[in-house]
């Protein structure tokens, strides 16, 4: 029996996909030969933004910049914990300028503790914050050295997790935090190495485990406020298990943005003040 769920109001940073396109491939989901419908991408993004606001959350907007098509995936630009901002250092040159755009936004909006990182990390793509830990993915993008850097900066224990399937190149494609007050997560075990699967089993013995089908439609790329879980609407096998645990799943269609290898969480950076 799970305790009654309670939503807590959140503050998010998002970036409209005004310049979204797929002109290069830096993950298995990207195919430059496949056309992108930008008006549809914008409409889907606006649907997600409006849903957050309808639930009472605050959405800040980062101005998109021409020539940076992946800025829409705002989760990758930084990690914010207790008002402290660890910026990103991108693994691929195509996304490098995004890091400075994010740091400029934080400095302009009164964040006093902003760190430009020494080591490669792609923000909340590979950092997930629970009540007790910062979970940290590695294997495709983030440097293992970024884990120690994050631990020193945030003063929270960082747990390294090895990703082994290139389709799930960021932690946020394979794991989602459902309740950040009670260390509750859902994840897709085959995305992780055997040792990391055992670590997750020990830390989160009651976790919700996703199916192959739900992982393949980015069902783990989800955002929870403690009650409402916003996730891709195609992840149909996750809805009933979430309801059984007392959550309210909210299906979102970001199919056009999936062409760039991202969905709900990729578009959403949480500003934990």
VENSULKA-V148549 format. One record per backbone hydrogen bond with DSSP energy under -0.5 kcal/mol. CO is the residue of the C=O (numbers start at 1). NH is the residue of the N-H. E is the energy in kcal/mol with one decimal. If there is no record, write none. Layout:
# VENSULKA-V148549
co: (CO/CO)
nh: (NH/NH)
e: (E/E)
This chain:
# VENSULKA-V148549
co: (10/11/12/13/14/16/17/21/27/31/33/36/37/38/39/40/41/42/43/44/45/46/47/48/49/50/51/52/52/53/58/58/60/60/62/65/68/69/70/72/72/73/74/75/75/77/78/79/79/80/81/83/84/84/85/85/86/89/92/92/93/95/95/96/96/97/98/99/100/101/102/103/104/105/106/106/107/110/112/113/115/115/120/121/122/123/123/125/126/128/128/133/133/134/135/136/138/142/143/144/144/145/146/147/148/149/150/151/157/158/159/161/161/162/164/165/166/166/167/170/171/171/174/176/176/179/179/184/184/185/186/187/187/188/189/191/191/193/194/195/196/197/198/199/200/204/208/211/212/213/214/214/215/218/220/221/221/223/225/227/228/228/229/229/230/231/232/234/235/236/236/237/238/239/240/241/242/242/243/247/248/249/250/252/252/254/254/256/257/257/258/263/265/266/267/268/269/270/270/271/272)
nh: (58/271/60/269/62/18/20/23/30/34/35/38/41/42/43/44/45/46/47/48/49/50/51/52/53/54/55/55/57/56/12/60/14/62/16/68/71/72/73/15/74/76/77/78/124/88/124/81/86/272/84/113/81/86/87/115/79/121/95/96/96/98/99/99/100/101/102/103/104/105/106/107/108/109/109/111/110/112/114/85/87/117/143/89/125/126/127/172/137/130/135/130/135/159/128/161/163/139/146/147/148/149/150/151/152/153/154/155/134/160/136/138/163/193/166/168/28/169/169/173/174/175/188/178/186/182/184/178/179/208/176/189/210/191/192/164/165/197/198/199/200/201/202/203/204/207/187/215/216/217/217/219/218/221/222/264/265/230/8/248/225/230/231/250/223/252/235/236/238/239/240/241/242/243/244/245/245/247/246/249/229/251/231/233/254/257/258/259/260/262/261/267/268/75/269/270/13/80/272/273/83)
e: (-2.7/-3.3/-3.6/-2.2/-3.2/-0.8/-1.6/-0.6/-1.6/-2.4/-0.6/-1.0/-2.4/-2.8/-2.3/-2.7/-2.5/-2.8/-1.7/-1.7/-2.6/-2.9/-1.8/-2.2/-2.1/-2.3/-1.3/-0.7/-2.1/-1.5/-3.1/-0.6/-2.5/-0.5/-0.5/-1.6/-1.7/-0.6/-1.9/-0.5/-2.0/-1.8/-1.7/-0.6/-2.6/-1.0/-1.0/-0.5/-2.8/-0.6/-2.2/-0.5/-2.2/-0.6/-0.7/-3.2/-2.1/-1.1/-1.6/-0.6/-0.8/-1.7/-0.6/-1.4/-0.6/-1.5/-2.1/-2.2/-2.5/-1.7/-2.3/-2.4/-2.1/-1.0/-0.5/-2.0/-0.9/-0.6/-0.9/-3.3/-3.0/-0.6/-2.6/-2.7/-2.0/-1.5/-1.0/-2.6/-2.6/-0.6/-3.1/-2.7/-0.5/-2.3/-2.6/-2.9/-3.0/-0.8/-1.7/-1.3/-0.7/-1.5/-2.3/-2.2/-2.3/-2.0/-3.0/-2.1/-2.4/-0.6/-3.0/-1.5/-0.5/-2.0/-0.6/-2.0/-0.5/-0.5/-0.6/-1.7/-1.9/-1.4/-2.2/-0.6/-2.3/-1.0/-1.9/-2.6/-1.9/-1.7/-2.8/-0.6/-2.6/-1.8/-2.4/-2.5/-0.8/-2.5/-1.8/-2.0/-2.6/-2.3/-2.2/-2.7/-2.8/-1.9/-2.1/-2.2/-2.1/-0.7/-0.5/-3.0/-1.9/-1.7/-2.0/-0.5/-1.2/-3.1/-2.3/-3.0/-1.9/-0.6/-0.6/-3.2/-2.3/-2.2/-1.8/-2.1/-1.6/-0.8/-0.6/-0.6/-2.0/-2.3/-2.6/-1.0/-0.5/-2.4/-2.0/-0.6/-1.9/-0.5/-2.1/-2.3/-0.8/-0.5/-1.4/-0.9/-1.9/-1.0/-1.5/-1.6/-2.1/-2.3/-0.5/-0.5/-2.7/-0.6/-1.0/-1.1/-3.4)
